[in-house]
Amino acid sequence: MTTARKQNYIGLLIFAALAMVVMGVGSFMKAGVIERQADASVLVQKDLYFRDLPDGSVGVISADNGDVVAKVEGQAGFVRGILRAMARERRIRHITSDDAFSLISHSDGRLTLVDPATQNRIDLESFGKDNAAEFAAFLNSSR
């Protein structure tokens, strides 16, 4: 048997062994399935509308009573970016902006923005404490 032929057999054996390992690992995992961790209990939840105001700011409006909870002025890049992403998903699905968003504070410290119209959710603490604090201020408003 020549050296080249031996190398071919060794390569084939290595390939077969790796394929078996990959198939074995794949059989123990649920490929393509994301299992969400159960949510911790809700501490505070506010349903909010986010509306563009004539002065260029974004009004954060309580769905309960229609009061303006806050105004997002200037760049406010994180808040505006999250809202653009949520609004884009509604546009793609041809959903009007009539439904309020739910801002939820959980007992484990997580802060989640949920769009009941699309079932999309964004765990805001994933973007850092400072960014999440921008949304947390909407929960802490006395209005």
GUGUTOR-449466 format. One line per field, with one value per atom (N, C-alpha, C, O): chain; residue number from 0; atom name; x, z, y. Coordinates in steps of 0.1 Angstrom, whole numbers. Layout:
N
chaine	c(A/...)
num	c(NUM/...)
atome	c(CA/...)
xx	c(X/...)
zz	c(Z/...)
yy	c(Y/...)
***
This chain:
143
chaine	c(A/A/A/A/A/A/A/A/A/A/A/A/A/A/A/A/A/A/A/A/A/A/A/A/A/A/A/A/A/A/A/A/A/A/A/A/A/A/A/A/A/A/A/A/A/A/A/A/A/A/A/A/A/A/A/A/A/A/A/A/A/A/A/A/A/A/A/A/A/A/A/A/A/A/A/A/A/A/A/A/A/A/A/A/A/A/A/A/A/A/A/A/A/A/A/A/A/A/A/A/A/A/A/A/A/A/A/A/A/A/A/A/A/A/A/A/A/A/A/A/A/A/A/A/A/A/A/A/A/A/A/A/A/A/A/A/A/A/A/A/A/A/A/A/A/A/A/A/A/A/A/A/A/A/A/A/A/A/A/A/A/A/A/A/A/A/A/A/A/A/A/A/A/A/A/A/A/A/A/A/A/A/A/A/A/A/A/A/A/A/A/A/A/A/A/A/A/A/A/A/A/A/A/A/A/A/A/A/A/A/A/A/A/A/A/A/A/A/A/A/A/A/A/A/A/A/A/A/A/A/A/A/A/A/A/A/A/A/A/A/A/A/A/A/A/A/A/A/A/A/A/A/A/A/A/A/A/A/A/A/A/A/A/A/A/A/A/A/A/A/A/A/A/A/A/A/A/A/A/A/A/A/A/A/A/A/A/A/A/A/A/A/A/A/A/A/A/A/A/A/A/A/A/A/A/A/A/A/A/A/A/A/A/A/A/A/A/A/A/A/A/A/A/A/A/A/A/A/A/A/A/A/A/A/A/A/A/A/A/A/A/A/A/A/A/A/A/A/A/A/A/A/A/A/A/A/A/A/A/A/A/A/A/A/A/A/A/A/A/A/A/A/A/A/A/A/A/A/A/A/A/A/A/A/A/A/A/A/A/A/A/A/A/A/A/A/A/A/A/A/A/A/A/A/A/A/A/A/A/A/A/A/A/A/A/A/A/A/A/A/A/A/A/A/A/A/A/A/A/A/A/A/A/A/A/A/A/A/A/A/A/A/A/A/A/A/A/A/A/A/A/A/A/A/A/A/A/A/A/A/A/A/A/A/A/A/A/A/A/A/A/A/A/A/A/A/A/A/A/A/A/A/A/A/A/A/A/A/A/A/A/A/A/A/A/A/A/A/A/A/A/A/A/A/A/A/A/A/A/A/A/A/A/A/A/A/A/A/A/A/A/A/A/A/A/A/A/A/A/A/A/A/A/A/A/A/A/A/A/A/A/A/A/A/A/A/A/A/A/A/A/A/A/A/A/A/A/A/A/A/A/A/A/A/A/A/A/A/A/A/A/A)
num	c(0/0/0/0/1/1/1/1/2/2/2/2/3/3/3/3/4/4/4/4/5/5/5/5/6/6/6/6/7/7/7/7/8/8/8/8/9/9/9/9/10/10/10/10/11/11/11/11/12/12/12/12/13/13/13/13/14/14/14/14/15/15/15/15/16/16/16/16/17/17/17/17/18/18/18/18/19/19/19/19/20/20/20/20/21/21/21/21/22/22/22/22/23/23/23/23/24/24/24/24/25/25/25/25/26/26/26/26/27/27/27/27/28/28/28/28/29/29/29/29/30/30/30/30/31/31/31/31/32/32/32/32/33/33/33/33/34/34/34/34/35/35/35/35/36/36/36/36/37/37/37/37/38/38/38/38/39/39/39/39/40/40/40/40/41/41/41/41/42/42/42/42/43/43/43/43/44/44/44/44/45/45/45/45/46/46/46/46/47/47/47/47/48/48/48/48/49/49/49/49/50/50/50/50/51/51/51/51/52/52/52/52/53/53/53/53/54/54/54/54/55/55/55/55/56/56/56/56/57/57/57/57/58/58/58/58/59/59/59/59/60/60/60/60/61/61/61/61/62/62/62/62/63/63/63/63/64/64/64/64/65/65/65/65/66/66/66/66/67/67/67/67/68/68/68/68/69/69/69/69/70/70/70/70/71/71/71/71/72/72/72/72/73/73/73/73/74/74/74/74/75/75/75/75/76/76/76/76/77/77/77/77/78/78/78/78/79/79/79/79/80/80/80/80/81/81/81/81/82/82/82/82/83/83/83/83/84/84/84/84/85/85/85/85/86/86/86/86/87/87/87/87/88/88/88/88/89/89/89/89/90/90/90/90/91/91/91/91/92/92/92/92/93/93/93/93/94/94/94/94/95/95/95/95/96/96/96/96/97/97/97/97/98/98/98/98/99/99/99/99/100/100/100/100/101/101/101/101/102/102/102/102/103/103/103/103/104/104/104/104/105/105/105/105/106/106/106/106/107/107/107/107/108/108/108/108/109/109/109/109/110/110/110/110/111/111/111/111/112/112/112/112/113/113/113/113/114/114/114/114/115/115/115/115/116/116/116/116/117/117/117/117/118/118/118/118/119/119/119/119/120/120/120/120/121/121/121/121/122/122/122/122/123/123/123/123/124/124/124/124/125/125/125/125/126/126/126/126/127/127/127/127/128/128/128/128/129/129/129/129/130/130/130/130/131/131/131/131/132/132/132/132/133/133/133/133/134/134/134/134/135/135/135/135/136/136/136/136/137/137/137/137/138/138/138/138/139/139/139/139/140/140/140/140/141/141/141/141/142/142/142/142)
atome	c(N/CA/C/O/N/CA/C/O/N/CA/C/O/N/CA/C/O/N/CA/C/O/N/CA/C/O/N/CA/C/O/N/CA/C/O/N/CA/C/O/N/CA/C/O/N/CA/C/O/N/CA/C/O/N/CA/C/O/N/CA/C/O/N/CA/C/O/N/CA/C/O/N/CA/C/O/N/CA/C/O/N/CA/C/O/N/CA/C/O/N/CA/C/O/N/CA/C/O/N/CA/C/O/N/CA/C/O/N/CA/C/O/N/CA/C/O/N/CA/C/O/N/CA/C/O/N/CA/C/O/N/CA/C/O/N/CA/C/O/N/CA/C/O/N/CA/C/O/N/CA/C/O/N/CA/C/O/N/CA/C/O/N/CA/C/O/N/CA/C/O/N/CA/C/O/N/CA/C/O/N/CA/C/O/N/CA/C/O/N/CA/C/O/N/CA/C/O/N/CA/C/O/N/CA/C/O/N/CA/C/O/N/CA/C/O/N/CA/C/O/N/CA/C/O/N/CA/C/O/N/CA/C/O/N/CA/C/O/N/CA/C/O/N/CA/C/O/N/CA/C/O/N/CA/C/O/N/CA/C/O/N/CA/C/O/N/CA/C/O/N/CA/C/O/N/CA/C/O/N/CA/C/O/N/CA/C/O/N/CA/C/O/N/CA/C/O/N/CA/C/O/N/CA/C/O/N/CA/C/O/N/CA/C/O/N/CA/C/O/N/CA/C/O/N/CA/C/O/N/CA/C/O/N/CA/C/O/N/CA/C/O/N/CA/C/O/N/CA/C/O/N/CA/C/O/N/CA/C/O/N/CA/C/O/N/CA/C/O/N/CA/C/O/N/CA/C/O/N/CA/C/O/N/CA/C/O/N/CA/C/O/N/CA/C/O/N/CA/C/O/N/CA/C/O/N/CA/C/O/N/CA/C/O/N/CA/C/O/N/CA/C/O/N/CA/C/O/N/CA/C/O/N/CA/C/O/N/CA/C/O/N/CA/C/O/N/CA/C/O/N/CA/C/O/N/CA/C/O/N/CA/C/O/N/CA/C/O/N/CA/C/O/N/CA/C/O/N/CA/C/O/N/CA/C/O/N/CA/C/O/N/CA/C/O/N/CA/C/O/N/CA/C/O/N/CA/C/O/N/CA/C/O/N/CA/C/O/N/CA/C/O/N/CA/C/O/N/CA/C/O/N/CA/C/O/N/CA/C/O/N/CA/C/O/N/CA/C/O/N/CA/C/O/N/CA/C/O/N/CA/C/O/N/CA/C/O/N/CA/C/O/N/CA/C/O/N/CA/C/O/N/CA/C/O/N/CA/C/O/N/CA/C/O/N/CA/C/O/N/CA/C/O/N/CA/C/O/N/CA/C/O/N/CA/C/O/N/CA/C/O/N/CA/C/O/N/CA/C/O/N/CA/C/O/N/CA/C/O/N/CA/C/O)
xx	c(9/0/9/19/6/14/11/0/20/18/6/-2/4/-8/-21/-30/-21/-33/-36/-48/-25/-27/-32/-41/-27/-32/-47/-54/-51/-65/-74/-84/-70/-77/-78/-88/-67/-66/-76/-83/-75/-84/-99/-107/-102/-115/-120/-132/-111/-115/-117/-126/-109/-110/-123/-130/-126/-139/-151/-160/-151/-162/-163/-174/-152/-153/-159/-167/-154/-160/-175/-182/-179/-193/-201/-212/-196/-203/-204/-214/-193/-194/-204/-212/-204/-214/-228/-237/-231/-244/-248/-259/-238/-241/-245/-254/-237/-240/-254/-262/-256/-269/-281/-292/-279/-291/-294/-305/-285/-287/-292/-297/-291/-295/-308/-309/-316/-327/-322/-322/-318/-313/-323/-334/-320/-329/-340/-348/-341/-351/-346/-336/-352/-347/-357/-369/-352/-361/-359/-349/-370/-370/-372/-379/-364/-365/-378/-382/-385/-397/-395/-384/-404/-403/-404/-412/-397/-399/-412/-417/-416/-429/-428/-417/-439/-440/-440/-449/-432/-432/-441/-450/-438/-445/-447/-438/-459/-462/-469/-479/-465/-472/-474/-465/-486/-489/-487/-493/-479/-475/-476/-474/-480/-479/-467/-463/-460/-449/-453/-455/-455/-460/-450/-445/-449/-441/-449/-461/-442/-448/-444/-433/-452/-448/-434/-428/-429/-416/-405/-393/-407/-397/-394/-386/-399/-397/-406/-416/-404/-413/-420/-414/-434/-441/-444/-448/-441/-444/-457/-458/-467/-481/-487/-486/-492/-498/-511/-520/-512/-524/-536/-547/-533/-544/-552/-564/-545/-552/-548/-554/-539/-536/-526/-523/-521/-511/-498/-494/-491/-477/-468/-467/-462/-454/-440/-434/-435/-422/-421/-429/-411/-408/-393/-384/-391/-378/-373/-378/-364/-359/-345/-338/-341/-328/-325/-335/-313/-309/-315/-322/-313/-318/-317/-327/-305/-303/-308/-314/-307/-311/-326/-332/-333/-348/-353/-362/-349/-354/-350/-359/-339/-335/-344/-349/-347/-356/-370/-376/-375/-388/-389/-399/-378/-378/-379/-386/-372/-372/-386/-390/-392/-406/-416/-424/-415/-424/-422/-431/-409/-406/-413/-418/-413/-419/-434/-440/-440/-454/-457/-467/-448/-450/-449/-457/-439/-437/-450/-454/-456/-468/-481/-492/-480/-492/-501/-513/-495/-502/-502/-492/-513/-514/-507/-504/-505/-499/-509/-506/-521/-531/-529/-534/-522/-520/-508/-498/-510/-499/-488/-491/-476/-466/-466/-471/-462/-461/-447/-438/-444/-431/-432/-440/-424/-425/-412/-402/-413/-402/-404/-415/-394/-395/-388/-379/-392/-385/-371/-363/-366/-352/-343/-332/-349/-342/-343/-338/-349/-350/-361/-371/-359/-369/-372/-363/-384/-388/-398/-408/-396/-406/-413/-406/-426/-434/-443/-450/-444/-454/-465/-463/-477/-487/-492/-498/-491/-496/-488/-493/-475/-466/-460/-454/-462/-456/-441/-435/-436/-421/-418/-426/-407/-402/-387/-380/-384/-369/-366/-372/-356/-351/-341/-330/-345/-337/-324/-315/-324/-312/-300/-289/-304/-293/-284/-273/-289/-281/-274/-268/-274/-266/-276/-287/-271/-279/-282/-294/-273/-276/-287/-296/-287/-297/-310/-321/-310/-323/-329/-341/-320/-325/-333/-341/-330/-337/-352/-361/-354/-368/-374/-386/-366/-370/-376/-385/-371/-376/-390/-398/-395/-409/-418/-429/-413/-420/-421/-431/-410/-409/-416/-417/-422/-429/-441/-448/-444/-455/-469/-479/-468/-480/-486/-497)
zz	c(0/0/0/7/-8/-9/2/8/4/14/11/20/-1/-5/-2/3/-5/-2/13/17/21/36/41/50/35/40/36/44/24/21/30/34/34/44/58/64/62/75/74/84/63/62/62/68/55/55/69/73/76/90/99/107/98/106/102/111/89/85/91/96/90/95/110/115/117/132/135/144/128/131/128/135/117/113/124/127/130/140/153/159/156/167/165/174/154/151/152/157/146/146/161/165/168/182/190/198/189/196/192/200/179/173/179/180/181/186/201/205/208/222/223/234/213/213/204/194/208/199/190/193/178/168/163/160/164/159/168/164/180/189/200/207/202/213/225/223/236/247/256/261/258/266/281/284/288/303/307/302/317/322/328/334/326/332/347/352/353/367/369/360/381/384/380/381/377/373/385/394/386/396/392/399/380/375/360/353/356/341/337/344/327/321/307/299/302/288/283/288/272/268/252/245/248/234/232/241/221/217/204/194/206/194/191/200/178/173/176/173/182/186/176/169/174/164/166/157/178/181/178/180/173/169/180/178/191/202/201/193/209/210/223/234/223/235/240/232/253/259/267/276/262/267/274/268/285/293/286/283/284/277/287/283/300/310/310/310/310/312/301/301/292/281/285/277/297/302/295/292/292/287/299/308/299/310/309/319/296/294/279/271/276/263/260/268/249/245/235/223/239/230/226/231/215/210/204/199/204/197/205/198/218/225/217/215/212/203/206/198/219/223/222/216/229/229/215/211/207/193/185/177/187/179/183/173/195/199/194/188/195/190/174/169/167/153/149/140/157/154/156/148/167/170/159/155/155/145/132/124/129/116/115/105/126/126/124/117/129/127/113/107/107/93/83/74/86/78/78/68/90/91/89/91/84/81/93/92/105/117/121/120/124/128/141/148/144/157/168/177/167/176/190/200/190/202/210/204/223/232/233/232/237/241/256/263/260/275/279/274/289/295/309/317/311/322/330/324/343/352/360/366/359/366/379/381/387/401/400/410/389/388/382/379/381/376/361/356/354/339/336/343/325/320/305/297/302/289/283/289/270/262/253/245/254/246/237/241/225/215/214/207/221/220/206/203/197/184/175/167/178/170/178/173/191/201/202/207/197/198/212/218/217/230/229/223/237/237/252/260/256/270/271/266/276/275/283/279/294/302/294/298/283/275/269/265/268/262/272/268/284/295/304/300/316/326/322/325/317/313/303/304/293/282/288/285/296/302/312/313/318/327/320/326/307/299/298/299/297/297/311/313/320/334/339/348/334/339/335/342/324/320/331/332/337/347/360/368/363/376/376/386/364/363/372/373/379/388/380/386/367/360/355/349)
yy	c(-12/0/12/13/22/34/44/43/53/64/72/76/76/84/77/83/64/56/55/56/54/53/67/67/78/91/93/99/88/89/81/86/69/61/68/68/73/80/92/95/100/112/107/114/96/91/87/90/81/77/89/89/99/111/118/122/119/125/117/123/104/96/97/98/98/100/114/115/124/137/138/144/132/131/124/129/114/107/115/115/122/131/142/145/148/159/154/160/142/136/132/134/128/124/136/136/147/159/165/170/164/169/162/168/149/141/145/142/150/154/168/172/176/190/192/185/201/205/216/228/212/221/231/227/244/254/258/266/252/255/264/260/275/284/283/285/278/277/289/292/297/309/305/296/312/311/317/328/311/317/331/333/340/353/353/346/362/364/372/377/373/380/395/400/400/414/423/421/433/443/455/459/460/472/470/465/473/473/486/489/492/504/502/497/504/504/518/528/519/533/534/524/546/549/558/566/557/566/573/567/586/594/605/612/608/619/632/633/642/654/665/664/676/686/692/697/693/699/690/693/678/668/658/649/660/651/639/639/629/617/618/618/618/618/604/595/602/589/591/598/584/587/574/563/576/566/561/569/548/543/543/543/544/544/557/557/568/581/591/602/588/597/608/617/608/618/616/604/627/625/622/630/610/606/612/616/614/619/624/620/632/636/631/634/625/621/631/632/639/650/648/640/655/654/640/633/636/623/611/603/610/599/586/579/583/573/559/552/555/542/541/531/550/550/550/542/560/561/549/545/543/531/519/512/517/506/508/499/521/524/522/518/526/524/509/506/501/487/481/473/485/480/485/478/498/504/497/495/494/488/474/471/467/453/455/446/465/467/471/466/479/483/471/469/462/450/442/436/441/432/440/434/452/461/462/461/465/467/482/488/487/501/504/494/516/520/523/530/517/519/512/517/501/494/499/503/499/504/493/482/498/489/487/495/475/472/473/466/481/482/475/480/465/456/455/452/458/456/443/441/434/421/420/428/411/410/406/408/400/397/408/406/420/432/434/444/425/427/437/439/444/453/450/449/448/443/452/457/455/462/452/445/451/441/448/457/443/448/437/427/439/429/427/416/437/435/425/418/425/416/405/395/405/396/397/388/408/410/415/423/412/417/419/413/430/433/434/442/426/427/438/436/449/462/461/468/453/453/446/447/440/433/444/441/456/467/475/486/471/478/486/489/488/495/509/513/516/530/531/539/522/522/518/524/508/503/514/515/522/532/543/549/545/555/550/559/537/533/531/534/528/526/540/540/551/564/565/573/559/560/552/556/542/535/543/542/550/558/571/578/575/587/587/577/598/599/601/600/604/606/594/594)
***
